[in-house]
């Protein structure tokens, strides 16, 4: 239906995916910078490319790459952690001021004492004693009060380091996006160096910041929190104002695919961000809707097969596709004629049936006046996401998740 081209040059197996500020913070299913960078280089409209929009911004990969090309960008995400990361990654912080603070941080292991901690109220954190040792909570609070005392222009740089630290020093199992607690045996052996971990994040991020600042480019970057499923404010993006979209949308709802909400909950609770506990319900497909509001030929067969096996799972897929198709319809109005969209999608498997989301994406944009240019298939050797999941919800039954991504490139012709 929509031809696919398998191109190994897009695999970037040996590429350094942590260049520039891309090193700042882990995040589920991140689009690697080389993909975003190459898409901009190859497919940015030749007549003009003044504005790139990412409607599912995540950790801000496309915005950083647009900035490195000197192109203005706008990104949106309803996850507060995503906005925090993206804002930090696209900010040219003052390196001298940050370096001056590092000397103070390096004294923390010697200057800290529990009596210096001002805030010992951790009720904003769900089950704090279940997820943290008490001395760990006090050290994290000490770091928070230090960050709160900093100048606003550098505060965000240190918040990002704290955000990762908050999760790494908890009792969550390593390598998990979802909230799974360590075993009691593991907890007894777990003694994280809070200040050491925080300091290592700062030094790592500082090197990335130096590379980013060396670009000597500072185009406008705007971070937003609107949900493209429901609206794209004209005051932010007038109709036909976008030259290019470079994005990687969710592959399915957060409950059953990639657990963005659970992964982000550590930092979102710590910083007392809104909707920290129920974010997954607000993300695409989070609210179950029984009936499709879209018309599709490209994946009709697969959807029918899923429905015949498990109607509940079918409804979960429909809920996601309803939101996804609404989002595409809203986005399409913002792209100018001749503008380009590049969607990096994954084809998830439900009940043993693969859903070709790349076909559905192309079909939905085609209905909005776009022409399909090509779909590139690449392996995903670097993307941080679970390699296996439970397709049947039977304990111990595992199936492989996605090993390929599909880059859908289309042009607005009407």
C-alpha positions in Angstrom: 0.0 0.0 0.0 2.8 2.4 1.0 6.1 1.2 -0.2 8.8 0.7 2.4 12.6 1.0 1.7 15.0 -0.9 3.9 18.1 1.2 4.3 20.9 0.0 6.7 22.5 3.5 6.6 19.8 4.7 8.9 20.6 2.1 11.6 23.5 4.2 13.1 24.7 1.2 15.1 28.0 2.8 16.1 26.9 6.4 16.4 27.3 8.4 19.6 23.8 9.1 20.6 24.8 11.2 23.5 26.3 14.2 21.7 25.6 17.7 22.8 22.8 18.0 25.3 21.3 14.7 24.2 23.4 13.2 27.1 21.3 15.0 29.7 18.6 12.6 30.9 17.3 9.2 30.1 13.8 8.9 28.7 11.8 6.0 27.3 11.9 5.3 23.5 14.0 8.4 22.7 14.5 9.2 19.0 18.3 9.2 18.5 19.7 12.5 17.3 21.2 11.0 14.1 17.7 10.2 12.8 16.4 13.7 13.5 19.5 15.3 12.2 19.5 13.3 8.9 15.8 13.9 8.3 16.3 17.7 8.6 19.4 17.6 6.3 17.6 15.5 3.7 14.0 16.5 3.8 13.8 20.1 5.0 11.8 22.1 2.3 14.3 23.7 0.0 12.4 26.9 -0.5 12.3 27.7 3.2 12.6 26.0 6.6 12.1 28.6 9.3 10.0 26.5 11.8 10.1 22.9 12.9 7.3 21.6 15.1 7.4 18.4 17.3 3.9 17.6 18.5 5.1 14.7 20.7 8.2 16.3 22.0 9.3 13.8 24.6 12.9 14.7 25.7 13.4 17.2 22.9 15.7 15.5 20.4 14.2 17.3 17.4 14.3 20.6 19.1 18.0 20.3 19.9 18.8 19.2 16.3 16.7 22.1 14.9 18.7 24.5 17.2 22.0 23.1 15.9 20.8 23.9 12.4 19.8 27.4 13.4 16.1 26.7 12.8 13.3 27.9 15.1 11.3 25.2 16.8 8.2 24.6 18.8 7.5 21.4 20.8 4.7 20.3 23.1 4.2 17.5 25.5 1.7 17.1 28.4 4.3 15.3 30.5 5.9 17.9 32.9 9.1 15.9 33.0 9.4 15.9 29.2 9.0 19.7 29.2 11.7 20.0 32.0 14.2 18.0 30.0 13.5 19.7 26.7 13.7 23.1 28.2 17.1 22.3 29.8 18.5 20.6 26.6 17.7 23.7 24.5 19.0 26.3 27.0 22.5 27.9 26.6 23.4 28.0 30.3 26.3 30.1 31.5 29.1 27.6 31.9 31.1 29.9 34.2 28.3 30.2 36.7 27.7 26.5 36.7 31.4 25.8 37.2 31.4 28.1 40.2 28.6 26.1 41.9 30.4 22.8 41.3 33.0 23.6 43.9 30.2 23.9 46.5 28.6 20.6 45.4 31.9 18.7 45.7 31.9 19.7 49.4 28.5 18.1 50.1 29.8 14.7 51.3 31.8 16.6 54.0 29.5 19.5 54.8 26.1 17.6 54.9 24.3 16.7 58.1 20.7 15.8 58.7 20.1 18.8 60.9 20.7 21.1 57.9 17.7 19.6 56.0 14.9 22.2 56.1 12.1 20.2 54.4 11.3 16.7 55.8 7.8 16.5 54.5 7.7 13.9 51.7 3.9 13.4 51.5 4.0 14.5 47.8 5.8 11.2 47.1 3.7 8.1 47.0 4.7 5.7 49.7 8.0 7.4 50.3 9.2 4.8 52.9 8.4 2.0 50.5 10.5 3.5 47.7 13.3 5.2 49.6 15.5 4.8 52.7 15.0 7.7 55.1 18.6 9.0 54.8 18.3 9.0 51.0 15.1 11.2 51.2 16.9 13.6 53.5 19.9 13.9 51.1 17.6 14.5 48.1 15.8 17.2 50.1 19.2 18.8 50.9 20.0 18.9 47.2 16.6 20.4 46.5 17.1 23.2 48.9 20.5 23.9 47.4 19.0 24.1 43.9 16.2 26.4 45.1 18.9 28.9 46.4 20.5 29.2 43.0 20.0 32.0 40.4 17.0 31.2 38.1 19.1 31.3 35.0 21.1 28.2 36.0 18.6 26.4 38.4 17.2 24.2 35.6 20.6 22.8 34.8 20.9 21.3 38.3 17.2 20.2 38.5 17.8 17.9 35.5 20.7 16.2 37.4 18.5 15.9 40.4 15.6 14.5 38.4 17.7 11.5 37.3 19.2 11.1 40.7 15.8 10.9 42.4 14.9 7.8 40.3 18.3 6.1 40.5 18.6 6.2 44.3 15.1 4.8 44.8 14.3 1.1 45.3 13.1 0.7 41.7 14.6 -2.2 39.8 17.3 -1.2 37.3 16.4 -1.2 33.6 12.6 -0.9 34.3 10.3 1.9 33.1 7.5 0.7 35.3 7.5 1.0 39.0 8.8 -2.4 40.2 10.5 -2.6 43.6 13.7 -4.4 44.3 13.7 -7.6 46.3 14.3 -7.4 50.0 17.7 -9.0 49.4 18.6 -6.4 46.8 17.4 -3.6 49.1 19.7 -4.8 51.9 22.7 -4.5 49.5 21.6 -1.2 48.1 23.5 1.8 49.3 23.6 4.5 46.7 25.9 7.5 46.9 23.4 10.3 46.4 25.9 13.1 46.2 28.2 11.2 44.0 25.5 10.3 41.6 24.3 13.9 41.5 27.8 15.1 40.9 28.4 12.6 38.1 25.3 13.8 36.3 26.4 17.4 36.5 29.8 16.7 35.0 28.4 14.6 32.2 25.8 17.3 31.4 28.4 20.0 31.6 30.4 18.4 28.8 27.3 18.2 26.6 26.5 21.8 27.4 30.0 22.9 26.2 29.4 21.2 22.9 26.0 22.7 22.5 27.1 26.2 23.4 30.0 25.9 20.9 27.5 25.9 18.1 27.1 29.6 18.6 23.5 29.4 17.3 20.5 30.4 19.3 17.3 30.2 17.3 14.0 30.6 19.1 12.8 27.5 20.9 9.3 27.4 22.5 8.2 24.6 24.9 4.5 24.1 25.3 2.0 21.9 27.2 -1.0 21.7 24.9 -2.4 18.4 23.8 -2.5 18.1 20.0 -5.4 15.5 20.3 -7.7 18.3 21.4 -6.2 21.6 20.0 -3.2 23.5 18.7 -3.7 27.1 19.8 -3.6 29.5 16.9 -1.8 32.0 19.1 1.2 29.5 19.2 0.9 28.0 15.8 -1.3 29.8 13.2 -2.6 27.7 10.4 -0.1 26.8 7.7 2.8 28.2 9.7 4.9 25.1 10.0 7.6 24.2 7.5 8.5 20.8 8.8 7.6 18.2 11.5 10.2 15.8 12.8 8.8 13.6 15.5 8.4 10.2 17.1 4.9 9.7 18.4 3.9 7.1 20.9 3.4 3.6 19.4 0.4 2.9 21.6 -1.2 3.9 24.9 1.1 4.3 27.8 -0.5 1.6 29.9 0.3 -1.3 27.5 3.2 0.0 25.4 5.9 2.3 26.8 5.2 3.4 30.4 6.0 7.1 30.1 3.9 8.0 33.1 5.3 5.5 35.4 8.9 6.3 34.3 8.3 10.0 34.8 6.5 9.7 38.1 9.6 9.7 40.2 10.6 13.2 39.1 7.1 14.5 38.6 6.2 13.6 42.2 9.5 15.0 43.6 9.0 18.3 41.9 5.3 18.3 42.8 4.2 18.6 39.2 0.5 18.3 38.3 -1.0 15.0 37.4 2.1 13.1 38.5 0.1 10.1 39.7 -2.4 9.8 36.8 -0.4 10.9 33.8 -0.8 7.6 31.9 -4.6 8.2 31.9 -4.1 11.6 30.2 -1.7 10.5 27.5 -2.7 9.3 24.1 -5.2 6.4 24.4 -5.4 6.7 28.1 -9.1 7.0 28.2 -10.9 3.9 26.7 -13.3 4.6 23.9 -15.3 1.7 22.5 -16.0 2.8 18.9 -13.6 4.0 16.2 -14.0 7.6 15.0 -11.7 7.1 12.1 -12.0 5.2 8.8 -9.1 3.0 7.8 -8.4 0.5 5.0 -4.7 0.2 5.7 -5.0 -1.7 9.1 -8.6 -2.9 8.9 -7.7 -6.5 8.6 -5.4 -6.4 11.7 -7.9 -4.6 13.8 -10.6 -7.2 12.9 -8.3 -10.0 13.9 -7.5 -8.5 17.3 -11.2 -7.9 18.0 -11.9 -11.5 17.2 -9.3 -12.6 19.8 -9.8 -10.1 22.6 -12.4 -7.3 22.4 -10.9 -5.5 25.5 -7.5 -5.2 23.8 -9.2 -4.1 20.6 -10.8 -1.3 22.5 -7.5 -0.2 23.9 -6.0 -0.1 20.4 -9.1 1.8 19.1 -8.7 4.3 22.0 -5.2 5.1 21.0 -5.9 5.3 17.2 -8.9 7.6 17.9 -6.6 10.0 19.7 -3.8 9.6 17.2 -6.0 10.3 14.2 -7.5 13.4 15.9 -4.0 14.6 16.6 -2.9 14.1 13.0 -6.0 16.0 11.8 -5.2 19.0 14.0 -1.5 19.0 13.1 -2.2 18.9 9.4 -3.9 22.3 9.5 -0.7 23.9 10.8 1.6 22.7 8.0 2.0 24.9 5.0 1.6 23.7 1.4 4.9 22.2 0.5 5.7 21.4 4.1 7.1 18.1 5.1 6.2 15.7 7.9 8.6 13.0 9.2 7.0 10.5 11.6 9.3 7.9 13.2 6.9 5.1 14.3 7.0 1.6 15.6 4.6 -1.2 14.6 3.6 -2.7 17.9 2.3 -6.3 18.3 -1.0 -7.0 20.0 -2.2 -10.5 20.6 0.5 -11.7 18.2 -0.7 -9.4 15.5 1.5 -6.6 14.2 -0.2 -3.3 13.6 1.4 -1.4 10.7 1.2 2.1 12.3 3.3 3.4 9.5 0.5 2.6 7.0 -2.1 4.1 9.3 0.0 7.3 9.7 0.4 7.7 6.0 -3.3 7.0 5.4 -4.5 9.6 7.9 -2.2 12.3 6.5 -3.2 11.4 3.0 -6.8 12.1 4.0 -5.6 15.6 5.0 -4.0 16.5 1.6 -0.6 14.9 1.9 1.3 12.8 -0.6 3.5 9.9 0.5 7.1 10.3 -0.5 8.7 7.3 1.2 8.8 5.1 4.2 12.3 4.1 5.4 12.8 1.0 7.6 15.6 1.1 10.1 16.7 -1.3 12.9 16.6 0.1 16.4 19.8 -1.0 18.1 20.1 2.0 20.4 16.5 3.0 21.4 15.9 2.6 25.1 12.7 0.6 25.4 11.8 -2.9 26.7 13.0 -5.6 24.3 10.2 -8.0 25.5 6.7 -7.5 26.8 3.8 -9.7 27.8 1.4 -9.9 24.8 -1.0 -12.2 26.5 -0.9 -10.9 30.1 0.0 -14.4 31.2 2.6 -14.5 33.8 6.0 -15.5 32.4 4.8 -15.4 28.7 7.0 -13.0 26.8 7.0 -11.8 23.2 9.5 -9.7 21.3 8.5 -6.0 20.9 9.6 -3.8 18.1 13.0 -4.3 16.4 12.4 -1.9 13.5 11.3 1.7 13.2 9.4 3.1 10.2 10.2 6.6 9.1 7.2 8.0 7.2 8.0 11.0 5.0 5.1 13.0 3.4 4.6 16.3 1.7 1.5 18.6 1.9 0.3 19.0 -1.6 -3.2 20.4 -1.1 
